[in-house]
């Protein structure tokens, strides 16, 4: 029996951006199943609750088969093992992302060498995009409709000036 290739795409996704969605949709074509893992991340002091972040992603991915969205608050490598994933997907925008993600990937390999880390780069139009930039520009009233799904744009109205 063939074993399904399951990948995990983890993040805080506070909020999810079109750059994140770009990686999700493209990763979905590479694996039998993709699980988007929304980290609780209380140390990051997220603007949106975990439930809201999961909801935004589910709404934005409406119609994408083979993608599940779950929240988690344990070690990523344990979450991946529990869901029978063999791959962790990490998005890289710049060299500065690489150093941190390389360290995380090496730590995860040390904890479980059966789970690989795969780095994906976003499409060029989203290579500068981050959730932090989205929140900051939205707070100052910038038009970000082309950078986030509609549900996120609507949700961000609570912080607009």
N, CA and C of each residue as an Amber inpcrd file, in Angstrom:
protein
   483
   0.8390000  -1.1900000   0.0000000   0.0000000   0.0000000   0.0000000
   0.8800000   1.2470000   0.0000000   0.5670000   2.1920000  -0.8870000
   1.3330000   3.4340000  -0.9420000   1.0370000   4.2940000   0.2740000
   2.1060000   4.8520000   0.8180000   1.9290000   5.7620000   1.9440000
   1.7290000   7.1790000   1.3960000   0.7350000   7.8790000   1.9120000
   0.4700000   9.2410000   1.4620000   1.5590000  10.1730000   1.9480000
   1.9340000  11.1080000   1.0890000   2.8920000  12.1440000   1.4630000
   2.1070000  13.3000000   2.0820000   2.2950000  13.4720000   3.3850000
   1.5990000  14.5270000   4.1240000   2.6250000  15.5760000   4.5340000
   2.2920000  16.8300000   4.2770000   3.1730000  17.9390000   4.6390000
   2.4550000  18.8610000   5.6120000   3.2500000  19.4880000   6.4670000
   2.7590000  20.4830000   7.4300000   3.3270000  21.8400000   7.0350000
   2.4760000  22.8490000   6.9750000   2.9360000  24.2260000   6.7640000
   2.5710000  24.9970000   8.0290000   3.5480000  25.2080000   8.9190000
   3.2610000  25.8550000  10.2000000   3.4730000  27.3640000  10.1530000
   2.8080000  28.0490000  11.0610000   3.0330000  29.4790000  11.2120000
   2.0580000  30.0610000  12.2160000   2.3100000  31.2990000  12.5580000
   1.3860000  32.0230000  13.4200000   0.2230000  32.5580000  12.5920000
   0.5160000  32.9890000  11.3700000  -0.5010000  33.4710000  10.4360000
  -1.3770000  34.5480000  11.0810000  -0.7200000  35.5590000  11.6260000
  -1.4310000  36.6350000  12.3330000  -1.2350000  37.9780000  11.6360000
  -1.9670000  38.2190000  10.5680000  -2.9440000  37.3580000   9.8940000
  -2.3080000  36.6520000   8.6980000  -3.0770000  35.7340000   8.1030000
  -2.6510000  35.0780000   6.8780000  -2.6120000  36.1210000   5.7610000
  -1.6020000  36.0330000   4.9160000  -1.4560000  36.9620000   3.7890000
  -1.5690000  36.1940000   2.4760000  -1.6240000  36.9310000   1.3850000
  -1.6340000  36.2700000   0.0780000  -0.3180000  35.5400000  -0.1760000
   0.7610000  35.9590000   0.4630000   2.0320000  35.2410000   0.3660000
   1.9380000  33.8660000   1.0050000   1.3230000  33.7950000   2.1790000
   1.0970000  32.4970000   2.8210000   0.2170000  31.6150000   1.9370000
  -0.8570000  32.1920000   1.4300000  -1.7960000  31.4240000   0.5940000
  -1.1150000  30.9120000  -0.6680000  -0.2250000  31.7060000  -1.2320000
   0.5440000  31.3050000  -2.4060000   1.3350000  30.0340000  -2.1070000
   2.0140000  30.0020000  -0.9710000   2.7800000  28.8110000  -0.5730000
   1.8250000  27.6310000  -0.3520000   0.7070000  27.8680000   0.3130000
  -0.2440000  26.7850000   0.5910000  -0.7620000  26.1510000  -0.6930000
  -1.1910000  26.9780000  -1.6160000  -1.7680000  26.4700000  -2.8640000
  -0.7150000  25.7170000  -3.6730000   0.4970000  26.2400000  -3.7390000
   1.5570000  25.5780000  -4.4940000   1.9980000  24.2850000  -3.8070000
   2.1020000  24.2940000  -2.4830000   2.4810000  23.0800000  -1.7460000
   1.4090000  22.0030000  -1.9000000   0.1680000  22.4350000  -1.9990000
  -0.9470000  21.4970000  -2.1560000  -0.7920000  20.6360000  -3.4130000
  -0.1210000  21.1630000  -4.4320000   0.0760000  20.3970000  -5.6660000
   1.2170000  19.3870000  -5.5520000   2.0480000  19.5260000  -4.5170000
   3.2290000  18.6770000  -4.3720000   3.0180000  17.4680000  -3.4600000
   1.9800000  17.5180000  -2.6340000   1.7650000  16.4750000  -1.6300000
   0.3500000  15.9380000  -1.7150000   0.1660000  14.7460000  -1.1410000
  -1.1680000  14.1470000  -1.1180000  -2.1030000  14.9010000  -0.1820000
  -1.5260000  15.4590000   0.8730000  -2.3120000  16.2410000   1.8270000
  -1.4060000  17.3020000   2.4370000  -1.9650000  18.4880000   2.6390000
  -1.2640000  19.5720000   3.3090000  -2.0600000  19.9350000   4.5530000
  -1.3590000  20.0360000   5.6750000  -1.9790000  20.4910000   6.9130000
  -1.3640000  21.8370000   7.2610000  -2.2000000  22.8560000   7.2900000
  -1.7560000  24.1760000   7.7460000  -1.8930000  24.1620000   9.2610000
  -0.7700000  24.3780000   9.9400000  -0.7130000  24.2920000  11.3960000
  -0.5660000  25.6920000  11.9730000  -1.6140000  26.1640000  12.6130000
  -1.6430000  27.5170000  13.1690000  -1.1660000  27.4630000  14.6180000
  -0.0280000  28.0900000  14.8520000   0.5770000  28.0690000  16.1860000
  -0.1310000  29.0420000  17.1170000  -0.3330000  28.6050000  18.3360000
  -0.9390000  29.4580000  19.3600000  -0.1130000  30.7310000  19.5570000
   1.1880000  30.6000000  19.7220000   2.1640000  31.6930000  19.7970000
   1.8230000  32.8230000  20.7580000   1.5360000  32.5380000  22.0350000
   1.1920000  33.6220000  22.9550000   2.3330000  34.6210000  23.1730000
   3.5870000  34.1880000  23.0110000   4.7290000  35.1000000  23.1820000
   4.7670000  36.1740000  22.1010000   4.1610000  35.8920000  20.9500000
   4.1140000  36.8720000  19.8650000   2.9700000  37.8730000  20.0580000
   2.1560000  37.6470000  21.0820000   1.0340000  38.5390000  21.3720000
   0.1830000  38.7930000  20.1130000  -0.4090000  37.7440000  19.5630000
  -1.1410000  37.8980000  18.2990000  -2.3510000  38.8260000  18.4100000
  -2.6090000  39.5200000  17.3240000  -3.7680000  40.4080000  17.2300000
  -5.0650000  39.5890000  17.1980000  -5.0420000  38.4920000  16.4680000
  -6.2300000  37.6550000  16.3050000  -6.0960000  36.3770000  17.1230000
  -7.2190000  35.8910000  17.6190000  -7.2260000  34.6340000  18.3680000
  -6.8830000  33.4830000  17.4230000  -6.5270000  32.3640000  17.9940000
  -6.2380000  31.1730000  17.1940000  -7.4670000  30.7800000  16.3730000
  -8.6330000  30.8420000  16.9910000  -9.8750000  30.5010000  16.2900000
 -10.1000000  31.4260000  15.0970000  -9.8450000  32.7140000  15.2740000
 -10.0020000  33.6610000  14.1600000  -9.0020000  33.3660000  13.0450000
  -7.7490000  33.0910000  13.4120000  -6.7200000  32.8170000  12.4040000
  -7.0350000  31.5520000  11.6160000  -7.4780000  30.5000000  12.3100000
  -7.8910000  29.2650000  11.6300000  -9.0650000  29.5660000  10.7000000
 -10.0180000  30.3380000  11.1880000 -11.1890000  30.6910000  10.3790000
 -10.8340000  31.4770000   9.1260000  -9.9220000  32.4440000   9.2550000
  -9.4780000  33.2200000   8.0890000  -8.8850000  32.2930000   7.0210000
  -8.0340000  31.3690000   7.4600000  -7.3680000  30.4790000   6.5010000
  -8.3920000  29.5680000   5.8310000  -9.2910000  28.9950000   6.6120000
 -10.3190000  28.1170000   6.0320000 -11.1710000  28.8680000   5.0240000
 -11.5650000  30.0940000   5.3650000 -12.3840000  30.8780000   4.4330000
 -11.6070000  31.2150000   3.1680000 -10.3530000  31.6060000   3.3290000
  -9.5380000  31.9820000   2.1720000  -9.2350000  30.7850000   1.2710000
  -9.1640000  29.5990000   1.8390000  -8.8520000  28.3840000   1.0710000
 -10.0940000  27.6500000   0.5900000 -11.2470000  28.2340000   0.7660000
 -12.4890000  27.5870000   0.3690000 -12.3510000  27.0240000  -1.0480000
 -12.5960000  25.7200000  -1.1760000 -12.4990000  25.0910000  -2.4810000
 -11.1840000  24.3820000  -2.7260000 -10.2060000  24.5650000  -1.8590000
  -8.9270000  23.8580000  -2.0000000  -9.0480000  22.4930000  -1.3320000
  -9.0270000  21.4650000  -2.1480000  -9.0940000  20.1330000  -1.5500000
  -7.7060000  19.7310000  -1.0620000  -7.6490000  18.7460000  -0.2660000
  -6.4200000  18.1770000   0.2880000  -5.7360000  19.0890000   1.3080000
  -6.3760000  20.1670000   1.7230000  -5.7720000  21.0390000   2.7360000
  -6.6500000  21.0380000   3.9820000  -6.0320000  20.7340000   5.1200000
  -6.6980000  20.8240000   6.4180000  -6.0460000  21.9610000   7.1920000
  -6.7900000  22.5550000   8.0910000  -6.2660000  23.6250000   8.9410000
  -6.5210000  23.2530000  10.3980000  -5.4570000  23.2300000  11.1920000
  -5.5380000  22.9040000  12.6140000  -4.7040000  23.8910000  13.4090000
  -5.0490000  24.0520000  14.6660000  -4.1910000  24.8280000  15.5600000
  -3.3650000  23.8480000  16.3810000  -2.2450000  24.3450000  16.9260000
  -1.4290000  23.4950000  17.7810000  -0.6980000  24.3460000  18.8070000
  -0.3660000  23.7180000  19.9460000   0.3810000  24.4320000  20.9830000
   1.4780000  23.5600000  21.5840000   1.8740000  22.5280000  20.8350000
   2.9740000  21.6840000  21.2830000   4.1570000  21.8850000  20.3320000
   5.1970000  21.0800000  20.4750000   6.3230000  21.1700000  19.5530000
   5.8600000  20.8180000  18.1430000   6.3190000  21.5730000  17.1770000
   5.9410000  21.3290000  15.7860000   6.2870000  19.9100000  15.3630000
   7.4440000  19.4340000  15.7530000   7.8730000  18.1010000  15.3410000
   6.9380000  17.0340000  15.9120000   6.4210000  17.2570000  17.1230000
   5.4480000  16.3290000  17.7050000   4.1170000  16.4010000  16.9610000
   3.6890000  17.6160000  16.6100000   2.4550000  17.7950000  15.8340000
   2.5780000  17.0710000  14.4910000   3.7250000  17.2370000  13.8280000
   3.9480000  16.5780000  12.5380000   3.8880000  15.0530000  12.6880000
   4.5330000  14.5280000  13.7160000   4.5300000  13.0840000  13.9580000
   3.1100000  12.5790000  14.2230000   2.3550000  13.3080000  15.0510000
   0.9750000  12.9160000  15.3730000   0.0940000  12.8490000  14.1270000
   0.3860000  13.7020000  13.1450000  -0.4270000  13.7590000  11.9270000
   0.1870000  12.9610000  10.7790000   1.2160000  12.1560000  11.1050000
   1.8590000  11.2740000  10.1270000   2.4650000  12.0380000   8.9510000
   2.9210000  13.2640000   9.2160000   3.5560000  14.0740000   8.1760000
   5.0240000  13.6730000   8.0380000   5.5070000  13.7040000   6.8240000
   6.9190000  13.4050000   6.5770000   7.6940000  14.6550000   6.1670000
   6.9810000  15.7690000   5.9950000   7.6110000  17.0060000   5.5310000
   7.0470000  18.2000000   6.2920000   7.9410000  19.1170000   6.6470000
   7.5630000  20.4290000   7.1810000   7.9540000  21.4520000   6.1260000
   7.0070000  22.2650000   5.7240000   7.2610000  23.3030000   4.7200000
   7.4830000  24.6280000   5.4280000   8.5390000  25.3170000   5.0300000
   8.8250000  26.6410000   5.5670000   9.0000000  27.5980000   4.3930000
   8.3590000  28.7500000   4.4880000   8.5010000  29.7670000   3.4570000
   9.6980000  30.6530000   3.7550000  10.4530000  30.9820000   2.7150000
  11.6150000  31.8650000   2.8490000  11.4390000  33.0780000   1.9530000
  11.5180000  34.2630000   2.5550000  11.4410000  35.4890000   1.7760000
  12.8150000  36.0680000   1.5150000  13.7030000  35.9440000   2.4720000
  15.0040000  36.6070000   2.3800000  16.0510000  35.7880000   3.1100000
  17.2970000  36.1820000   2.9460000  18.4020000  35.5050000   3.6180000
  18.2010000  35.5190000   5.1290000  17.6450000  36.5930000   5.6510000
  17.4170000  36.6890000   7.1000000  16.4650000  35.5910000   7.5800000
  15.4860000  35.2050000   6.7800000  14.6020000  34.0910000   7.1280000
  15.3800000  32.7780000   7.1610000  16.3080000  32.6300000   6.2190000
  17.0030000  31.3630000   6.0670000  17.7790000  30.9660000   7.3220000
  18.4990000  31.8940000   7.9160000  19.3220000  31.5500000   9.0730000
  18.4720000  30.9810000  10.2130000  17.3730000  31.6610000  10.5250000
  16.4860000  31.1820000  11.5940000  15.8560000  29.8440000  11.2230000
  15.3390000  29.7470000  10.0020000  14.6390000  28.5260000   9.5860000
  15.6020000  27.3430000   9.4650000  16.8450000  27.5950000   9.0950000
  17.8370000  26.5320000   9.0510000  18.0720000  25.9670000  10.4550000
  18.2090000  26.8510000  11.4370000  18.3940000  26.4000000  12.8170000
  17.1950000  25.5770000  13.2860000  15.9960000  26.0530000  12.9820000
  14.7900000  25.3110000  13.3700000  14.7440000  23.9540000  12.6740000
  15.0630000  23.9280000  11.3940000  15.0600000  22.6730000  10.6450000
  16.0660000  21.6700000  11.1960000  17.2270000  22.1730000  11.5720000
  18.2450000  21.2820000  12.1460000  17.8140000  20.7610000  13.5180000
  17.1910000  21.6120000  14.3180000  16.6790000  21.1600000  15.6190000
  15.5970000  20.1100000  15.4260000  14.6820000  20.3560000  14.4770000
  13.6260000  19.3800000  14.2110000  14.2060000  18.0530000  13.7260000
  15.2310000  18.1080000  12.8700000  15.8670000  16.8800000  12.3930000
  16.5230000  16.1380000  13.5570000  17.0950000  16.9010000  14.4930000
  17.7120000  16.2920000  15.6640000  16.6720000  15.5660000  16.5100000
  15.4700000  16.1280000  16.5840000  14.3980000  15.5300000  17.3820000
  13.7250000  14.3560000  16.6760000  13.6520000  14.4230000  15.3410000
  13.0380000  13.3390000  14.5680000  13.5860000  13.4000000  13.1450000
  14.5360000  12.5360000  12.8430000  15.1810000  12.5920000  11.5250000
  14.3490000  11.9460000  10.4160000  13.1400000  11.5170000  10.7250000
  12.2430000  10.9600000   9.7140000  11.3810000  12.0400000   9.0550000
  11.4480000  13.2540000   9.5870000  10.6390000  14.3580000   9.0510000
  11.5850000  15.3840000   8.4390000  11.4110000  15.6230000   7.1430000
  12.2630000  16.5520000   6.4030000  11.6840000  17.9650000   6.4340000
  12.5530000  18.9470000   6.3110000  12.1370000  20.3360000   6.1550000
  12.3860000  20.7280000   4.7040000  11.3680000  21.2990000   4.0780000
  11.4580000  21.7580000   2.6940000  11.2080000  23.2630000   2.6830000
  12.1110000  23.9910000   2.0540000  11.9700000  25.4480000   1.9570000
  11.3320000  25.8110000   0.6220000  10.3380000  26.6990000   0.6800000
   9.6940000  27.2050000  -0.5310000   9.7900000  28.7230000  -0.5300000
   9.9830000  29.2760000  -1.7060000  10.0090000  30.7290000  -1.8210000
   8.6610000  31.1970000  -2.3690000   8.2130000  32.3650000  -1.9160000
   6.9310000  32.8610000  -2.4120000   7.0590000  33.3590000  -3.8500000
   5.9400000  33.5180000  -4.5000000   5.9510000  34.1680000  -5.8030000
   6.5010000  35.5790000  -5.6340000   7.1110000  36.0800000  -6.6860000
   7.8350000  37.3490000  -6.6040000   6.9800000  38.4980000  -6.0600000
   5.7170000  38.5540000  -6.4350000   4.8800000  39.6750000  -5.9990000
   4.6090000  39.6790000  -4.5000000   4.9150000  38.5650000  -3.8230000
   4.6980000  38.4830000  -2.3790000   5.9950000  38.3550000  -1.5840000
   7.1260000  38.4840000  -2.2310000   8.4070000  38.2080000  -1.5770000
   8.7410000  39.1790000  -0.4420000   8.1130000  40.3210000  -0.4000000
   8.3660000  41.3240000   0.6450000   7.3650000  41.2430000   1.7940000
   6.3440000  40.4570000   1.6260000   5.1610000  40.4950000   2.4780000
   5.3470000  39.7460000   3.7900000   4.8940000  40.3440000   4.8780000
   4.8690000  39.6710000   6.1780000   3.6160000  40.1080000   6.9290000
   3.2050000  39.2970000   7.8660000   2.0410000  39.6430000   8.6830000
   2.2780000  40.9300000   9.4560000   3.5040000  41.1240000   9.9200000
   3.8320000  42.3540000  10.6650000   3.6450000  43.5810000   9.7850000
   4.1310000  43.5210000   8.5330000   3.9500000  44.6420000   7.6100000
   2.4680000  44.9130000   7.3700000   1.6950000  43.8440000   7.2290000
   0.2630000  43.9900000   6.9810000  -0.4100000  44.7240000   8.1440000
  -0.1290000  44.2950000   9.3680000  -0.7550000  44.9310000  10.5320000
  -0.3450000  46.3950000  10.6450000   0.9350000  46.6640000  10.4240000
   1.4120000  48.0480000  10.5570000   0.8040000  48.9520000   9.4920000
   0.7870000  48.5040000   8.2480000   0.2380000  49.3530000   7.1870000
  -1.2780000  49.4910000   7.3190000  -1.9580000  48.4360000   7.7500000
  -3.4120000  48.5220000   7.9610000  -3.7310000  49.5100000   9.0660000
  -2.9170000  49.4980000  10.1130000  -3.1370000  50.4120000  11.2430000
  -3.0680000  51.8690000  10.8010000  -2.2780000  52.1310000   9.7710000
  -2.1240000  53.5000000   9.2820000  -3.0310000  53.8030000   8.0940000
  -3.9800000  52.9270000   7.8510000  -5.0060000  53.1940000   6.8470000
  -4.6340000  52.8890000   5.4120000  -3.5200000  52.1990000   5.1720000
  -3.1130000  51.8750000   3.8050000  -4.0730000  50.8650000   3.1830000
  -4.1810000  50.9300000   1.8670000  -5.0240000  49.9930000   1.1320000
  -4.2340000  48.6950000   0.9200000  -4.6160000  47.6460000   1.6200000
  -3.9010000  46.3660000   1.5560000  -4.7670000  45.2650000   0.9490000
  -5.8650000  45.6540000   0.3180000  -6.8040000  44.6510000  -0.2140000
  -6.1510000  43.6580000  -1.1660000  -5.1290000  44.0750000  -1.8960000
  -4.4710000  43.1980000  -2.8640000  -3.4180000  42.2850000  -2.2100000
  -3.2210000  42.4180000  -0.9040000  -2.1860000  41.6570000  -0.2010000
  -2.7270000  40.6030000   0.7580000  -4.0260000  40.6610000   1.0350000
  -4.6490000  39.7270000   1.9780000  -6.0070000  39.2770000   1.4370000
  -6.4970000  38.1280000   1.8960000  -7.8520000  37.7360000   1.4960000
  -8.8870000  38.6980000   2.0840000 -10.0530000  38.7620000   1.4730000
 -11.0920000  39.7070000   1.8990000 -11.4520000  39.5430000   3.3740000
 -11.5380000  38.3100000   3.8440000 -11.9070000  38.0870000   5.2470000
 -10.8880000  38.7270000   6.1980000  -9.6120000  38.6920000   5.8460000
  -8.5740000  39.3200000   6.6680000  -8.6810000  40.8380000   6.5770000
  -8.8760000  41.3460000   5.3610000  -9.0420000  42.7940000   5.1880000
 -10.1900000  43.2880000   6.0660000 -11.3070000  42.5850000   6.0280000
 -12.4510000  42.9650000   6.8500000 -12.1110000  42.8750000   8.3390000
 -11.4120000  41.8330000   8.7440000 -11.0220000  41.6560000  10.1330000
 -10.0720000  42.7370000  10.6430000  -9.2520000  43.2620000   9.7470000
  -8.2760000  44.2830000  10.1240000  -8.9050000  45.6680000  10.3220000
 -10.1620000  45.8090000   9.9990000 -10.8000000  47.1160000  10.1640000
 -10.8020000  47.5580000  11.6330000 -10.6450000  46.6330000  12.5450000
 -10.6300000  46.9730000  13.9830000  -9.4140000  47.7970000  14.3790000
  -8.3420000  47.7690000  13.5720000  -7.1310000  48.5250000  13.9320000
  -6.8760000  49.7060000  13.0070000  -7.7040000  49.8960000  12.0060000
  -7.4760000  51.0110000  11.0620000  -7.7560000  52.3440000  11.7230000
  -6.9410000  53.3170000  11.3610000  -7.1340000  54.6930000  11.8760000
  -8.3040000  55.3470000  11.1900000
